[in-house]
Amino acid sequence: MRRKRGRPLDGWLIIDKPPHMTSTDVVNRLRRGLDAQKAGHGGTLDPLATGILPIAFGAATKTVPYVMDGTKLYRFTLRLGEARDTDDADGEITQTSDVRPTDDQLRAALPALTGDIMQIPPVFSAIKIAGERAYDMAREGRPPVLEPRPARVDRFDLIERPDADTAVFEVQSGKGVYMRSLARDLAAACGTVGHIAALRRLRVGPFTVEKMISLDKALAGEDTARSLPDLLPVTTALADIPALALTPEETVLLTQGQAISLVTLMGRIPEPANPDRGLVRAMAGGRVIGLCRLEDGWLRPERIL
């Protein structure tokens, strides 16, 4: 059997993504620079954007979907008066307006863009239309018509107004919310046009800026394939998921793929866990066994780690 190229690294590296790089570019540079067998990222950032880009190595790639489902926190600068085809500063100007809303007008428009909303993604996005990426179609001069899709915005706050042309916002959201669409739609709701001039991600699930390092530091001389930056444990990605303590007997059953009746777990099921297909982190002592769903009166193993 042919040996996989690279070293079998396992864990997470939280990168402060530089501007004007794709998320895939960052993954590829780290995979090569650290001589890793397998790597992926926990949620795409636009090329313009900076901030938290969780990079998963080896076994950590199994937990990527749970990171992508986690809460995100963003800060963006809205540039008023100019619409761009990409809905950010990297695009071409398509429309201008002299209207500049007041702070009160901006705040008054925020509730309609908060909560469970329907959002039209940017034309320059990775959404597939009949097998083609929307951004490829747009670059070829045939931008697709994208349908609104559900999005969840938990918090949308105006935090700074440097001048009449710009406003800074913080957004806490769930999976798949486009900040560029929020900026575009907020400007439209205030009777003008706008785009994102700067975007920074401050949180992805359990990963915060305190654990973040620069790409240059991760790839610096002493942190190359000969020596590694400190990787966070694979299970760090699951820290936001409610924990459920198991007995040794229950641990054996789950690792064999068997479900456990919730009746036997009464009093131990964590309060934050959703009883309708909610996810829990199965624990044997201090060790994470895997992820399980609460479903139809049973604890069912979903992914054993």
N, C-alpha and C positions, 0 to 999 in steps of 0.2 A: 504494500500500500504506500502510495506516495505521500511524503510528509508535507504538511502545510507550510508555506513560507512564513517566516516571521516567528516572533515569540508569543507564547500563549498568555497574554496579559489579561487580567480580570479586574474590573473596577471602573470608577468614574473619574473623569477629569473635567472640571468646570472652567471653561474658557471664556474670557472676555473677548468676544468676536470683534476683530477689527472691521472698520467700514470697507465697503467696496470689495468684499470677498463673499462668495456664496458659502452656505453652511457645508456643502459637499466639499468645497475646496479646503476648508479647515480640517474636515475629517481625513481627507487624502493626505494632507501635509503631515498630520500627526501619525497616521498609520505608517507612512514612510519613515518619518523622522525618529519614531520610537520603535520601529521594526516590529509592529504589532500584527498578529495574524488576522484579527477581526476587530472592526471598529464601526460605529455608527453614531448618529446624533439624536438627541431627545427633543426634537422640535425645530423646524426650519426658521431661520431668521432671514429677512430680506437682505440683499447685498448692502443696501444703504445703512442697515441697522447695526448697532453695537450691543454689547451686554452678554448676558448669560446664554451660553450655548453648551449644554451638557453633552460630553462625549463619552460614549459607552464602549468599553473594551471587553472582548471575550464574552463571558457569561453575563455581563451587565446588559448586553444587547437584548437578552430575553426580557428585561424589565422596561425596555424603552416605551412600549405602549402605555404603561401605567404612569410614566413620567409625562407623556404627552397629554394624558387625561387630567393632569393636575392643574392647579390654579396658576395663572400667569399674572405678572405685574409688569406694566409698561409705563414709560414716560415718553411723551412725544411732543414735538413743537409743530403747531399748525401755522402754516404760512397762508395768510388770507389774501384774496385778490387775484390769485393765479391758479387755474386748474391745469393739471398736467396729465398726459396720457397714461402714465404709470401710477398716478396718485401720490407720487413722492418726487423729491428734488432731482432724481436721476432722469426724469422724463422730459418730453417736449411740451411747451406751453400750448394749450388748446383753447383757452378762454381766459379773459380777464374781467375784473369788476372793480368799481370804485367804492363799493359798499364795505364799510368796516363796522361790524356789530360792536356794541358795548359789552362790557363784562356781564351786565345783567341779562342782556339778550343771549349771550353764550350760555350762561347758567340756566336760563329758562328753557333752552333747547335740549339740555342734557337728559332730563327724565325720559323723553321719548326714545332715547338711544340706550337706555339702561334696562336691565332685566332680560326677559326672553324676547328677543327681537328677530325680525327677518332682515337679512343683510345680503346685498348684491356684492359678490367678491370683485376685486379689481380685475380688469381685463388682463393685465400683466400678472398672472398668477399661475400656479402649477396645476390647476384643475384640468382634468382631462375631458375633452369633448370628442366623442367618437374616436377615442384612441390617440388624439392629438393634445398636446399641452396648449392651454389658452395663450401663454406668452409666446409660443412659437407662431401661432396663428396671427397674433397681434403684430409681431415683428414682420410678418410677411404681408402686412397690409390688409388682412381679413379678420379683424377683431370679432370674436364670437359674442353673441348675446347670452349673457349668463343669467340664470334664474336666481331669485332670492332663496336663501337657505337659512335655517334656524341658527341663531347664535345666542350665547349667554354672556351678558355684561353685568358683573356684580357691582362694580363701582366705576364712576366716570366723573372726575373732579377737575375743575379749573384750579390750577395751583399758582400760576404766575402769568402776568401780562406785561412782558418787557416793553412793548410799544403797540401802536394801533395795528401793525401788520402781522404781529405774531402773538400766539397764546400757547402756554405750556399746560399739558394735561397729564393726569395719571389715570390709568385704566387697570382694573382688576377683572380678569375674564376667565372663561373656560376655554375648552379646546376649539380651535378652528375659527377664532374671531380675527378678522383682518383690521388692524389699526388704520391702514390706509383708507379702508371703506368708512370707518368711523369718522376720520378727519374730513373726508369728502362730504359725507352726509351731514355732519354738523355744520359745515360751511353752508351747504345748500339750505338747511333748515333755518339759517339766519339770513337768507336772501342774498348770498354771495357765493363765491367759489373759493376753493383752497386745496392745499396738499400738505403732506408731511415733509417738513424740512429736516427733522432729526428724529430718530427713534432709538430708544434704549430699553432693553429688557432687564428687569431688576429681580425677577424671581421666576422659577419654573418648578412647580411642585415643592419638594423639600429643599431645593437648591437655591441659595441666596448669594448675594454679592460677597459675603464674608469668605466664601470658599473659592472665589473666582481668581484665576491667574491669567496673565497675558499669554497669547500664543507664542510670542518671542521667548518668554521665560520658559515655557514648556519645551521649547526646542533649542534652548541655550546650550552652550558648549558642554556643561556638565550634565545636562538633562537630555542627552541624545540616546541613541540605541545602547550605548555603553552603561548609562545610568538613567534612572527614571525619576520624574517628578512623583510626589506622593499621590497615589490613587486612592479615592474614597472607596469603601467597601461596596460590593455589588448591591447589598441590601439597603444602602443609604437611599436609593431611589424609592423605597417602599415606606419610608418613615411617616408619610402622611396618611397611610392606610391603617385603620383601627386594628389593634393587635388582639388576638384571641389565644389564650394559654391552653395548651393541650396536655393530656396525660401521656405517658409513654405508650400505652395501648392505643390511644387515639392517633398518635403520631404514626404508628405502624400501619394502621388502617388507611390513613390518608396517603402515605407514601406508596401503598399498594393500589391506589386509585379508587378506594371505596369511600362512599358517602357516610356521614355520621348524622344521626337524628339530632335535631336541635333540642329535643326534649332532654337529652343527656347533657346538654351544654347550658341549660338554664342557669342564670346567675353569673355566667362567665361571658356571655355575648356582650361585646362592648356597646355602650349606649349609642355612640355616633354611627354604628353600622346600620345601613339601610336593610330592613328585613325582606324587601322585595328586590332580589338579585344584587344586594349590596356585596361589596368586596371586603374581605378581612385578611389580615396577615397572620397565618398560623404559626405559633411559636412553641418550641420545645425548650423550656428554660429561656436562655438568652439567644437561642439560635432560631433563625427564620427557616421554617420547613417549606413554605410555599404560600400561594395565594388561593383563596377559596371563595365561593359564592354562597350566600344564604338564599336558598331557593326551595319553595314548596315544602318547607318544614325540614329541609336537609342542609347540611354543610357539604358542599360538593367541591372536590379539588379541581382547580382550574389550571394552575401551573406549579409543579413541584420543582423547587430549586435545589 
